[in-house]
């Protein structure tokens, strides 16, 4: 919006909507939906990615929406919050390129004066609270920045490296494996993280937690609905219903536990 000659939001003329288009029909009926790069008359709403109009619609939220939620949920995922208290695992500063920084957009998206005002002074059980980060800018343009994206061609092969292991992934799957092969899961995938959490709980003697996490939860969605994660679930439910309106839960992205 800010990059346009006139960044003023425009309104939607419902006479121009196609009643046969599911996305437009949701707008017409005032039902929550996820939009990509469209409907700029609605500022501060949750948007999906990829945002390109020719990309298939998904329930994956934009990076800014996920970062806004992390100010309440902490940087921990559902799995890692079983091992670490979230109280001191919040982002302190967000560094943005000066050429792309828009103060109004950041205030609207992340600050207690913007869309997160309904939960600005909120604190929850389990070590959760609203902890806004500070947005700062940098004039240095790093190598491989988004500014050079138009000059580069995306590649479907990626490498995962640390001193303990190395992986080569093709379309997100271990090289040499197929998409349907469970053995193709990366060491940094949610499935492998689930297995690692189980192993860590076993090492620290958390027998009761171990049985709850592994025996009762047979799918990733069921895992996130467990009693052990009730405080986290309350935080997410309140923030997405009161502040990040339009957030649609992604129950489709599910998988079972097996080893």
TASUL-V643201 format. One record per residue. N is the residue number from 1. SS is DSSP state (a for helix, b for strand, c for the rest). PSI is psi in degrees with one decimal (* if undefined). Layout:
# TASUL-V643201
n=N ss=SS psi=PSI
n=N ss=SS psi=PSI
This chain:
# TASUL-V643201
n=1 ss=c psi=-48.4
n=2 ss=c psi=-23.2
n=3 ss=c psi=-10.8
n=4 ss=c psi=159.3
n=5 ss=c psi=-39.7
n=6 ss=c psi=101.4
n=7 ss=c psi=6.3
n=8 ss=c psi=128.9
n=9 ss=c psi=146.3
n=10 ss=c psi=153.0
n=11 ss=c psi=161.9
n=12 ss=c psi=127.6
n=13 ss=c psi=106.8
n=14 ss=a psi=-16.3
n=15 ss=a psi=-20.5
n=16 ss=a psi=-3.2
n=17 ss=c psi=144.5
n=18 ss=c psi=113.5
n=19 ss=c psi=-14.6
n=20 ss=c psi=-7.7
n=21 ss=c psi=117.3
n=22 ss=a psi=-40.6
n=23 ss=a psi=-47.6
n=24 ss=a psi=-33.2
n=25 ss=a psi=-36.9
n=26 ss=a psi=-40.2
n=27 ss=a psi=-44.4
n=28 ss=a psi=-36.8
n=29 ss=c psi=3.7
n=30 ss=c psi=29.5
n=31 ss=c psi=146.8
n=32 ss=c psi=138.5
n=33 ss=c psi=169.7
n=34 ss=c psi=126.4
n=35 ss=b psi=155.9
n=36 ss=c psi=-119.8
n=37 ss=c psi=73.1
n=38 ss=c psi=172.3
n=39 ss=c psi=56.6
n=40 ss=c psi=-1.9
n=41 ss=c psi=-16.8
n=42 ss=c psi=97.4
n=43 ss=c psi=145.4
n=44 ss=c psi=1.8
n=45 ss=c psi=161.8
n=46 ss=c psi=132.4
n=47 ss=b psi=159.1
n=48 ss=b psi=165.6
n=49 ss=c psi=151.4
n=50 ss=c psi=150.0
n=51 ss=c psi=-7.8
n=52 ss=c psi=137.8
n=53 ss=c psi=-21.9
n=54 ss=c psi=1.6
n=55 ss=c psi=147.6
n=56 ss=c psi=141.0
n=57 ss=c psi=137.1
n=58 ss=c psi=174.4
n=59 ss=c psi=15.4
n=60 ss=c psi=125.6
n=61 ss=b psi=157.3
n=62 ss=c psi=160.9
n=63 ss=a psi=-39.4
n=64 ss=a psi=-37.1
n=65 ss=a psi=-41.0
n=66 ss=a psi=-40.6
n=67 ss=a psi=-39.0
n=68 ss=a psi=-41.9
n=69 ss=a psi=-35.1
n=70 ss=a psi=-21.3
n=71 ss=a psi=-14.9
n=72 ss=a psi=-35.6
n=73 ss=a psi=-12.9
n=74 ss=c psi=177.2
n=75 ss=c psi=-4.4
n=76 ss=c psi=146.6
n=77 ss=c psi=177.6
n=78 ss=c psi=-43.3
n=79 ss=c psi=-48.7
n=80 ss=a psi=-22.8
n=81 ss=a psi=-11.0
n=82 ss=a psi=-18.8
n=83 ss=c psi=-28.0
n=84 ss=c psi=136.8
n=85 ss=c psi=132.9
n=86 ss=a psi=-6.8
n=87 ss=a psi=-38.6
n=88 ss=a psi=27.1
n=89 ss=c psi=54.7
n=90 ss=c psi=150.4
n=91 ss=c psi=131.7
n=92 ss=c psi=-41.7
n=93 ss=b psi=138.0
n=94 ss=b psi=119.1
n=95 ss=b psi=125.3
n=96 ss=b psi=148.8
n=97 ss=b psi=134.2
n=98 ss=a psi=-33.9
n=99 ss=a psi=-20.9
n=100 ss=a psi=2.1
n=101 ss=c psi=132.5
n=102 ss=c psi=109.5
n=103 ss=a psi=-43.3
n=104 ss=a psi=-42.1
n=105 ss=a psi=-39.5
n=106 ss=a psi=-39.5
n=107 ss=a psi=-45.5
n=108 ss=a psi=-38.5
n=109 ss=a psi=-40.3
n=110 ss=a psi=-26.0
n=111 ss=c psi=162.6
n=112 ss=c psi=-10.9
n=113 ss=c psi=-8.3
n=114 ss=c psi=-139.8
n=115 ss=c psi=-16.0
n=116 ss=c psi=9.6
n=117 ss=a psi=-38.5
n=118 ss=a psi=-21.6
n=119 ss=a psi=16.7
n=120 ss=c psi=-37.2
n=121 ss=c psi=19.4
n=122 ss=c psi=140.7
n=123 ss=b psi=140.3
n=124 ss=c psi=171.0
n=125 ss=a psi=161.1
n=126 ss=a psi=7.1
n=127 ss=a psi=10.1
n=128 ss=c psi=143.6
n=129 ss=b psi=167.9
n=130 ss=c psi=115.0
n=131 ss=c psi=85.4
n=132 ss=c psi=138.6
n=133 ss=c psi=166.7
n=134 ss=b psi=133.8
n=135 ss=b psi=122.7
n=136 ss=b psi=158.7
n=137 ss=b psi=159.8
n=138 ss=b psi=136.0
n=139 ss=c psi=-19.1
n=140 ss=c psi=132.0
n=141 ss=c psi=111.0
n=142 ss=c psi=161.5
n=143 ss=c psi=146.2
n=144 ss=c psi=32.2
n=145 ss=c psi=167.1
n=146 ss=a psi=-22.3
n=147 ss=a psi=-25.8
n=148 ss=a psi=10.2
n=149 ss=a psi=-35.2
n=150 ss=a psi=-19.4
n=151 ss=a psi=1.1
n=152 ss=c psi=154.3
n=153 ss=c psi=126.6
n=154 ss=c psi=148.3
n=155 ss=c psi=141.1
n=156 ss=c psi=3.4
n=157 ss=b psi=131.1
n=158 ss=b psi=159.0
n=159 ss=b psi=138.5
n=160 ss=b psi=125.2
n=161 ss=b psi=135.8
n=162 ss=b psi=173.3
n=163 ss=c psi=-18.3
n=164 ss=c psi=-29.1
n=165 ss=b psi=160.4
n=166 ss=b psi=144.5
n=167 ss=b psi=151.8
n=168 ss=b psi=123.8
n=169 ss=b psi=137.8
n=170 ss=b psi=115.3
n=171 ss=c psi=38.2
n=172 ss=c psi=3.3
n=173 ss=b psi=146.3
n=174 ss=b psi=135.9
n=175 ss=c psi=130.4
n=176 ss=c psi=-7.8
n=177 ss=c psi=161.6
n=178 ss=c psi=166.5
n=179 ss=c psi=-32.3
n=180 ss=c psi=-4.8
n=181 ss=c psi=118.0
n=182 ss=a psi=-25.8
n=183 ss=a psi=-5.5
n=184 ss=a psi=2.1
n=185 ss=c psi=134.8
n=186 ss=c psi=159.3
n=187 ss=c psi=-18.0
n=188 ss=c psi=12.0
n=189 ss=c psi=162.6
n=190 ss=a psi=-33.6
n=191 ss=a psi=-46.0
n=192 ss=a psi=-33.6
n=193 ss=a psi=-38.0
n=194 ss=a psi=-46.0
n=195 ss=a psi=-40.5
n=196 ss=a psi=-39.6
n=197 ss=a psi=-42.2
n=198 ss=a psi=-43.6
n=199 ss=a psi=-41.4
n=200 ss=a psi=-42.7
n=201 ss=a psi=-35.2
n=202 ss=a psi=-37.9
n=203 ss=a psi=-34.1
n=204 ss=c psi=3.6
n=205 ss=c psi=19.1
n=206 ss=c psi=67.1
n=207 ss=a psi=-45.0
n=208 ss=a psi=-46.2
n=209 ss=a psi=-40.1
n=210 ss=a psi=-46.1
n=211 ss=a psi=-39.3
n=212 ss=a psi=-46.3
n=213 ss=a psi=-42.2
n=214 ss=a psi=-44.5
n=215 ss=a psi=-46.2
n=216 ss=a psi=-38.3
n=217 ss=c psi=107.4
n=218 ss=c psi=-3.2
n=219 ss=b psi=162.2
n=220 ss=a psi=-38.8
n=221 ss=a psi=-42.7
n=222 ss=a psi=-35.2
n=223 ss=a psi=-44.5
n=224 ss=a psi=-14.1
n=225 ss=c psi=3.1
n=226 ss=c psi=158.3
n=227 ss=a psi=-33.8
n=228 ss=a psi=-23.5
n=229 ss=a psi=22.4
n=230 ss=a psi=-37.9
n=231 ss=a psi=-41.0
n=232 ss=a psi=-40.7
n=233 ss=a psi=-38.0
n=234 ss=a psi=-44.0
n=235 ss=a psi=-50.0
n=236 ss=a psi=-40.2
n=237 ss=a psi=-43.3
n=238 ss=a psi=-42.8
n=239 ss=a psi=-42.7
n=240 ss=a psi=-23.5
n=241 ss=a psi=-30.7
n=242 ss=a psi=-31.8
n=243 ss=c psi=-56.3
n=244 ss=c psi=68.7
n=245 ss=c psi=140.2
n=246 ss=c psi=-1.0
n=247 ss=c psi=118.3
n=248 ss=c psi=125.6
n=249 ss=c psi=137.3
n=250 ss=c psi=86.8
n=251 ss=c psi=-9.4
n=252 ss=c psi=-33.5
n=253 ss=c psi=79.0
n=254 ss=c psi=156.4
n=255 ss=c psi=160.4
n=256 ss=b psi=158.0
n=257 ss=c psi=132.2
n=258 ss=c psi=151.9
n=259 ss=c psi=*
